[in-house]
Structure formats: structure tokens, C-alpha cells
Amino acid sequence: MTFTTRPELIGTFGMVASTHWLASASGMAVLEAGGNAYDAAVATGLTLHVVEPHLNGLAGEVPVIAHEAGTGRSFVVCGQGVAPAAATLQAFAGLGVTEIPGAGLLAATVPGSWGAWLHLLSRYGTLPLRDVARYAIGYAHDGYPLLPTAAATIGTLAETFREHWHGSAALYLPDGAVPAGGARFRNPALAATLERLVAEGEAAGGSREQQIEASRRAFYSGFVAEAIEEFARTPAWDGAGAHAGFLTAADLDAWTATEEEPAAVDVLGHRVLKTAAWGQGPVLLQQLQMLETLGAHELEPGSADLVHTAVEVAKLALADREAWYGEQGQSGLVRDLLDPSYAVERARMVGETADGTLRPGSPGGREPRLAQAVTRAMADGGAWADGLASPVQPGQGEPTVPRGDTCHLDVVDRWGNVVAATPSGAWLQSSPTIPELGFALGTRAQMFWLEEGLPASLVPGARPRTTLSPGMVLRDDGSPAFAFGTPGGDQQDQWTVPFLLRHLTGGEDLQAAIDAPSWHTTHVPSSFAPRVAEPRGIRVEERLGEGVIAELRRRGHEVTVAGPWSLGRISAAGIRGDGMLRAAANARGMQGYAVGR
């Protein structure tokens, strides 16, 4: 059994797990005040927007997977905003831009988080908006301890802020200096924005739902949308020059959060739910199908045999993502990707040594097509990734200096409602802060290709193909077992593989499975600018052991040994078979916590 850093929490009232202790405590306070899992999820998510500003923000995006106790229905709420109407291939070509930058205003999509949270609260929650937003407002107004990683991120970008992003400098460099980790940090402009959104809803009167809708309109059709449009008109530095954005108030006004059916497979004695192929959720589902086909779930956890097999399976699933995932994917694509016979076909490609190529499949007989940049790089023998890498500019991609990535939360209440959500985007390093609003815009459009005819091609009004990937596991009778997820960009649906294998087939509890050593492949192009790839590359936690690491190298893997507690930030919450509630959170980074009773 795996060494555990803390116990799996077990109780009967409610559980909240997230990537920050203040957010988890805020969600639990809502449960204690009589709210349900949806109320608590919104409170947790809004608090994350405040206390993890280097990992997400109010103008970011969030996919949600939830299970409704009363109806037994599981569903996805899409809080991923779309590309602006003016963001066309021709518009970028006219600017001389061949790759959407990972920083600045050109990569902004419609903010999706606020709309998704309010959709969840209005349709499924029970409390007024003020009762769930009060924690975020309080931390923004009165202050919270700035995470050391947030302070380090600010330090890395201090000169960028001073020279180019003056609104960011005014907020994040108080008195001109980089704040210390642990220092009390306030964002009064963000507090005022949240307070005004709540107050405008209350001033509209009517029912709880009508007030929530008025708050939504204040963001998408009111003062927030107007401020965003005005700010986006002014060119801002993005690493490749200074450009204005395409986002307008009309783009915000036209967008609403939507619901859809989850992608799902029956595997390992359970039903696993994810988002469809506008996210990367099917990557996990494809891996689990192939691993079960190969009998890998019966291999020793953490063994070289298991790690090798899991890595090779991940390469195949991620190659399919590169060729097939995106808003422009063909009808029936997810069905064909998740066809059990396709999993058998793909699993046959796993060999005894590390493969060095990129091998997308042909689901439903389709012929794969990769982006020209990837195809050109593949033509150069085994070094297929040469040419994809370029110098990383501050603010590009997932926040990487210092290491950081997105947020996650899971909630279960005493009535049996379960929620998983992965808020991300609009990081403090992604785009200049809008002074009067206290937040930055997101840069999720960097994940589009500026090439026609690909599933992930830039198209106005389309969702970018994201890496955000909350999950849900149901028992064979359709009852919820647990919600789960992790930050981590392309690694989200890799780090959860050993977690699920250890828990679903190895019998380890949620906390032990989270604490176990992890790994991931870096073989395929990153989803983020500059789309770096490392053929045959894998990163492993040192705790896997010298023998396992040596055997992986013997099999041809290019192994990078990471710190013993460095990969993954998984959390989970759910319901045991006997009806007891449970939760667990990641100890890596010393900020994620589960709370409950």
C-alpha cells in the first residue's frame, strides 16, 4: 500500500476538496449554512479566482461535470467561451501573425466562468448569489496570504509589468516591489466588481433566479462587457509586438453557458464520465479502454511494466487528440473514438519498447490530418518534433515559471449531489490587468491552429480545444462513486490514470491513490504555445525507484526524474457504497485540502 500524507476524509454531512485550503473552507461554510453541492461549488470556484490569481481568474473558463441526486442524471456544463466574431484566419494573416500568442489580447475568448457558475447556481443551487460570493468578495477586499508560487510568478514578470502592463504593475507590484510569499494581498478592484455584480442582480428584484440572471447580464451585457471592449481596443504587448484584441461587448452578449451529455465509457467495472472532444476528456477514456484491453490494470502498481504500458497508451490517445479533437470535429467522432473495437485496434500497437513516432488512428475509417507544422516536423525521421519548439515568452502557455497550472474542485453533499469543476485561464501572467475590473482576460485562443480544415482550426464562434478535464465515476447501478480531477494542462488526463487504477482496481483509498508516485509523457506537442514536444520523453517522480527508472530507460524512454512530490494535484470527493461521504486532496505544493464531516 502507498504511504499517505493524510487520511481519506469520511463523514455523512458534506465534503469539499480543492487546490486551495481557503476555497475548500469557503465551500464547506456554504454547506454548513444549508447550501447544496452546487451552491458550495460556486463559492469554492469564486474563491479560487481570488486566491489563486496565477492559476485562474474571473474572466477564465470552467467545465463542470455534475450528478443530480434527485433525478440520477449526470451532465456537463460548458463554461468555455468562444472565439470572437472578428477573430478570423484572414484577420490574423493581415496582422502578419502565424501563431496565436500565448499572452496579450489577441488570444482572448469570451469569458466563460461567470456564466457557468451562475447557470449552476440558478438551475441547481438554492442560495442567493450574495451568500456564495461573499467569501470571494471578502478575500479580495480584506486580503489573503499570497501563495509563494504566485509571488514568484509576479517576480518573474515584474519587468514586463513595469514596462508594458501598467495595470498589472499597479495591482501586483504594490509600492513598486514584488510582494513576498505569505504577505497579505488585496485586490480591491476585483472586490468592487464582484460586489457590483451581486448588487445589480439584487436591484433588479424578483425571484432568486431572476436576480442571478440580472447579475449574469451585468457581466455579459452590462458594465463588465463594456469595460472589456474598451480595454481590448488598446494595443498591448504580447511577446510578438503590441496588438489590440478582437473581443467585443457583442461577443459577450451573444454567449451563454450550455449543458450537454458527458462522454462516457464502461470500464474497470465502472462508468467513467468526461467532457466531449472540445476538451481532452476522451483522452482518459481511450487510455482506460486500451489499458483494460491489455490487462494493464492487473500489473503491479508503479512497476516498469505498468508505467511503460501506460505511457505508450497515452501516446496513442494523445496522438488521436492531435488529429481529431476540436470544435470542428466530424459528427459521430466521439462515438467512434470510444468504440471498444477501436480500443482493441489501437492497443495492438503497444510494443515492448518506447515508440518515437506520432501515430493517430482512423476512428470510423476517417483519414487523420495533422497540422502542417506537425507534419513537417514528422518528416524528419525520428526527430519528428524538431521545429515545433521556439523561445518561450513570459505569459505563454500554461504558467510554467514557476510551475503552476489551473485549479480544481470537487464537492459532495448529504443529499447525494456531486460536482467536479476545473477553473482555469485569465491568469495574472496571461494578459494585462483591466484596472477598473481587477482581472485579466484569458488566452485560450492560443490553442487554435491558424490553418484551415483542422478540427481545432480557428473559427469565429467556436470553442478552442482545451485541456480542462474534470471527471466523474459512476457505479454499475448508475449511482455516483466520486468526482475527480487535477490541474496540469496536457498532463491532466495522464496523472489521473495511476490514481484511477490504484483506486478502482488496486483497492487503495482516495488519499492513498492520490499520494502514489506519478508520471506523464511529453512525447506529443504541447497544447500551448510554443507547442514543444520531446519524442519518447517521460517525466517520473523519483519515488518510483531507481530500478523502475533504469528499466524504462532500457526500453528506450527518455526519462527525466522529477522531485519525489512534484507531479499531479488531484483531488476527489464522492460517496462510498455504504452511503458514507468521502474526500481527499493532493499534498504536493502544500496548498490543496479536503474538508468535511
N, C-alpha and C positions, 0 to 999 in steps of 0.2 A: 504493500500500500504506500501511497505517496505521503511524504511529510506535509503537514498542513500548517499554515501560518495562523489560523484561527478556526473556530468551529463553524460548521454549517449551522445557520440560524434556523430554529424550528419553533413554531408557535401556532396560534389559532386566530389572531386578530387581523394582522396585515404585515406585509413585508415590502421594503423598498431597497433596491440596490442600484448604485450608480458609480460614476467615476469621480465623484467628489463628495466628501462627507457632509458638507453644508447642504448640498442638493438632496441627498438621501434624507437628512433630518427634516428638511422642508416638506418633502413628500410625506414623511411619516406624521408630521404635525397635521397635515390635511386629513390623513386617515383618522387620527385621534379626534379631530374636530367633526367627524361624521361623514367625511367625503368618501367617495369610492375610488377605485384604482385609476379611473380616468381623471378625476379631479387631482389626485396625487401625482399622476404622470405629468400633467400640465405644470403644476407647481414645481416639480423637480426639474423639468426641462427649462422653464423660465429662469430658475436659479442657476442652472448650468450656463445659460447665456451670459450671466453676470460674472460668475466666479471662475470660469474657465475661458477668458476672452481670447486667449491664444489658440483655442481649440474649437470654438464655435461662437456664433453671435446671433442677435435678434433678426438680422437680415439673411440668415443662412437657410438651410433646408433640413427637413427631417422626414424620413419614412417611419411609419408606425405599423406594427402588427399587433392585433388585439384579439382576445377571445371574450365574447359576451356570455356571461353565465346564464342569463335568463332564456336566451334563445339557442345556446350551444353553437352560435355562429362565430367563425373566425374571419377576420377581414384585414385588409391593408388600407391605411390612409396615406395617400401620396402627398407629402409636403415638399415635393421637388418642383421648384419654379422652372419656367420655360425660357427659351432664348427670346430676346426682344424681337419685335416685328421688323426692325431695321437691321438686324444682325444677319446679313446675307453673305454668301461666299463672295459676291461681287463687291460688297461694301468693304470687306477685309482686303480683297485684292486691290481695290482703289487706294487703300492706305499703305500698300506695299507690305502687308503683314502676311506671312506664310504659315505661322503657327500662333494660335491664340496665347498671349502671355498669361502666366500664372499669377500675375499681380496687376493692380491698377483697375481701370474702369471698363476696358474692352471685354473682359471676361464675365461681367455681371449678368446674372439671370434674375428673373423675378424672385424676390424673397419668398420662401415657402413656409418657414417655420411658424410665423404668427398665424397664418391661415389654417395650418394643420392643427395647431394647439387649440384654436378656437372652434374648429369643426369638432374635435374630440370632446371638448368641454360642453359645447351646446347640445350635441346629439346624445352623448352618453354620460356626461357628468351630472352633478346635482347641485353644485355650489355656484354662487355668483363669481364673476371674474375677479373682483377685488379680493375675495377670500383665498384665491390660489395665486394671485400675482403679488400679494403683499410681501412675501418673503424676498422675491427678486427686487422689488422696489426698495425694501429696507436695506438689503445688502448694497445696492447701487448708491443709495443716499447716505447711509451711515458708515459704510465701509466693510471690508472683509480682508482677511490675510492673503496678500498676493502670493500665489504659488511661486516657489523658486524657479520653476521652469518658465513661468510667464515673465518673471523679471529677467531671466537670461535671454528670452526671446526679444524683449524690449531692448536689452543691451546690444544684441546683435544688429538690430535695425535702428539704433539711435541716430546714426548719421543720416540714414535715409529719411527718418522723420524730420530731422533738423533741416536738411537741405531741400526736401521735396514735399513731404506730407505734413504740413504745418498743423493741421487739425489733430493729427496723431501725436505730434510733439507736445501740443498744449495739454492733451489728456494724459499721455503715458510718460512724459518727462516733466513731472511737476518740479518747479524751480530749476528747470533745465537739466536735472540729473536723473539717472536711471534709478527707479525705486528698488529698494532691497527686497529680497525674498522674505516673506513673512510680514512685511510692513503693511500697515492699514492703508487700503487703497479704496478710493471713492470714484464713482462716475456719476456726478450729479445730473449731467445732461441726459444720460440713459434713464435715470430715475424719473426725471421730469417727463420724458417721452412715455414711459410706461404709465405713469400717473395720469397723464393727459388722455392716453388711450382708454384707460379704465373710466375716467371721469366723463369723457364724451359718450361712452356707452350708457353710463348711469343717467346722464342728462337727457338721453333720448326717451327714457321711461319705458313703460310696457313690461312685458314678461322678462324673466331671466334670459330666455333665448333671444328675445328682441334686443335686449341690451348688449348681449355678446355680439350679435350681428352688427350693431351700431359701432362697437369697438373694432370689429373687423373692417368695416367701411372706413373708419377714421384712419386706418393704416393704408388700405389699398385704394381708396378713392378720396382721401382727405389730406390732412396736413403732412403725413409721412410721405405719401406718394409725391406730393408737390415738392417737398424738400429734396427727395431723391432725384427727381427730374432736374431740378435746378442745379444740384451739385454735379450730376453726371454730365452736364453741358460743358463744364470747365475741364480742359485737358489736365491729366495727372500723370506723373511719371509711372511707368510700368516695367522698367528694365530695358525696354527696346525703344524708348523715347517717351514723349508725352502725348497722350491721346485722350479725347473725350469718350464717354461711353455711349452706347446705343439705347440704354434703358430709359423709358419714359413713364409718366404717370398713367398713360393709356394702357401700357403693358401691364401694370399692376392692376388697374381697374378691370381688365379682361380676365384675370386669373382667379380661380378658386381651387381649394383643396378638393381632392376627389377620393372616392373609395373604389376598391377593386378586389377581386378574388386573389388569394395568395397562390403562388406556385407551390406545388406540393408533391412529395413522393412518399410512398410507403417503404420504409427501410429499417433494418435493425429492430424489427418488432414495434415500430412506432410510425407516426405520420409526422414528417418534418415540413414546416411551412416557411416560405421565404417570399420576397417580392419577385416580380417578373423580371424580364431581361432588360428593363431600363435601369435596374440596379444590377448588382452582381450576385444576387441571391441564388440563382440556379447553379452557380459555380459550386457552392456547397452541396447542393442536391445531387449534381452529377458526380462529385467526388464520392459521396456516401454510397451511391449506387454501384460505382466501379469497385470501391473497396469491399463491399459486401459480395459482389460477384467473384472477386479474387480471394475471398475468405480472409482478408486482412484483419478483420475485427477479431479473429481468433489468434493473431500473433501477439507476442509478448509486448505489452505497452513500453514504449521508449526503446525498443530494440532496433538494431540496424535494419533488420528485415522490414519492420513496420515503417520506419522513417523513410527508407528508400522507396517502398511501395507508395506511401502517401505522397511523397514528393513527385514521383513520376505520374501519378494520377492527377495531382494538382496541375502539372504542366499541361496535360491534355485538356482539362476543364478550362484552364485559363486561355489556352490557345483557341478554344471554341468561343470564349468571351471576346477575344480579339477579332475574330472573324464574323461573329453573329449577333452580339448583344448591341442593343441601342433602340432608340425610339422608332427608327425606320426599318426594324426587322420585319420579316415576312410573316404573314398570317399563319398561325399554327406552329410557329417556330419553337416556342417553349414546350409544346406537346411533344414535338419530335426530339428535342434535346433531352427530354426526360423519359423517352420511351425506353423501357427496360432492355429491349433488344439492341438499342443504340449503346447503352451502357456496356453490354456484353461485347459488342464490336470494338468499342474503344478500349476496354480493359485488356483485350488480347494484345494491345500494343505495348504493354508494360514489360520491359525486359529485365535482365539481371544487372545491367549497368546503366549509368546515367545517360539519357539521350540528350544530344546537343542541338536538336532542331526544333522548329516550331511547327506543330502538326495539328492544325484544325481539322475537324471531321466534316462529314457531309450529312447532317441530320435531314431525314426525309428525302435524301437524294440530291440535295442542293449542292452546288459547287461553291466552296468557300472563296471569299475575296478579302484580301488584307489591304490595308492602306499602302500606298506606293512607297512610303518611307520604310515600312517594314519589309515589303517585298524586295526593294533594292538591297537592303542590308542582308536579307536571307541569301541573296545570290552569291555572296562572298563566302562560300563554303560553310565551315562550322562556325565561323565568327559572324553569325547572322546578325548580331546586334550592333556591330560596328557602324558608326554613323548616326545612331539614334541619340547618343549622348552629346550634350552641349553644356557649356558652363551654366551652373545654376545661379540665377539671380535671387537676391533677397525677396522673399514673398512668394516664390514659385512653389507650386505643388502643395502636397501635404506639408505642414510645418515640420521642418527637418533639422533645424539648428536653433536650439537644442531639440532633441527628439520629442515629438508630440503628434497628436493625431485625433481629432474628433472627440466625441463623448458618447456615452451610452447610459441607458436607464432601464430597469425592469421593476414592475410593481404587480403585486397580487393582493386582493382584498378578501375580507371574510365571507363575501358573497360568491367568490369564485371567479371574478373578473381578473384577467391577466393582460398586461400591456408590456410591450418591448418597443423602444424607440432609440434611434441613433442620430441625435442632433449634430450638425456639422456646418462648416462653411462660415464665411464672413468673419474670418479670424482677424485679429488686430494686425497681422502681417500681410493680409491679402490685399488690402485696399485702404486708401486714406480714410480716416475717421470723418464722418459728416458732423461738424461741430455742434450744430443745434440739436442733433438726434442722439449723439453719443455712441454711435455704432458705425461699422464699415459695411460696405456691400460685399457680396460673395464673389468668387471667381470660378464657379463651377463650369462655365462655358469652355474653360481650358480643356475639358475632356472631349469636346467635339473635334473631329477631323475637318480641316479645310479642304475637303476633296469630295466631289460629288459621288453619289451612288453607294456609299457605305452605310451600314445600319447606324453608325454613330456619326454620320456626317452632320455638319451644322445646317439646320433648317429652322427658319423663324417659327416660333411657337412650339418647338419640340423640346422635350426633356433631354438633358445630357445623360449619357450613360455614367452612372455614379458607382462608387464603391461601397456606399452605405448599405448595411445589411443586417437589420435586426432579424431575429428568428423566433420560432415557436415550435414546441414539440407537443404533440397530442398522443394519448394512449390509443390502443386499437379500438376502444369504445368511443372515441371522439372527445373524451374529456381532456382538459389541458394538463400536461405534466409540468412544463416550465417554459418561461420566456428566457431568451439569452441573447448575447451579442457582445461586441467589443469594438473600440476604435481600432484604427490601423490601416486605412486605405486598402491597398491590394491584399494585405495580409488578413483582413477581417475573416474571410471565408477559408483561410488556412489555419489560423490559430484555433478556430473552433472545432477543427477536425479531431485532434487528440483529446480535447475536452469531451466531445460527444462520445468518442469511442470508449474512453475511460469510464464515463458515467453510464452510458446506455448498455454497454456490453461487459465492462470490467467491474461493475458494481461499486465503484467509488462514489462517495457523495459529491455534491456540487462543489464544495470548497476544495476537496482533495483533487478533483479533476481540474479545477482552475489553477491550482498551485503546481501541478505537474509540469516538468520541463517541456518546452515547446520549440517549434522550428517553423521555417517557411522557405519557399523558393523565391529567388529573384531572377529566374530564368526568362520570364516574359517581359515585354515592355511595360514600364510603369504607366498607370492611367494618367499620371500628372506630368506636366512639363518639367523637365525636358525628355520624358519617356525613356529613361535609362533602362537597359537590360543587361543582365550578367549571365550569359549562357552557362548552363549547368550549375549556376550559383545557388547555394542554400546557406541560410543562417540558422545556427542552432544555439540553444542555451548550453553553457558549459556543463551544467548538471547532467546532461545526457551521458557524460563519461568519456574518458579517453578511448576506450575500446570501441564504442559505437562510432565515435568521430573518425577513428582510424579506418574502420571498415567502410564508412561512407566514402572516404577519400579513395580507398582501394577500388570502389565501384565507379569511380570517375566523377564524383561530385566535387565541385569547387566549394569547399566548406569554409565559411567564416564563423569563428567561435565568438559568440556574443557573451555578455555578462551572465552570471548564473540566474539572475532575476530581471530579465530585460525584454522578453518578447510576449506581448499579449496584455490586454487589460479587460479580460472577460468579467462580466457579472451575469447573474441569473436569479430568477425568482419564480416560484411555482407552487404546486400542490402535490403532496405525496399521495400514494394510493389509498392511504387511510384517512385522507382529508386534512391532515396537518399541513400547514403552510411552511415554506422553507425559502431560504435565500442565501446567497454567497456573493462575494466580491473580490476582486483582484488586489493582492497586497503589493504588487510591483508599482513602484513610483510613490508609494506611501500616501495615497490620497483617496482611492476608491474604498467605499464602505457599504456594507449592508446593515440595515437596522430593521427591527421588527419585534413583535411579541405575540 
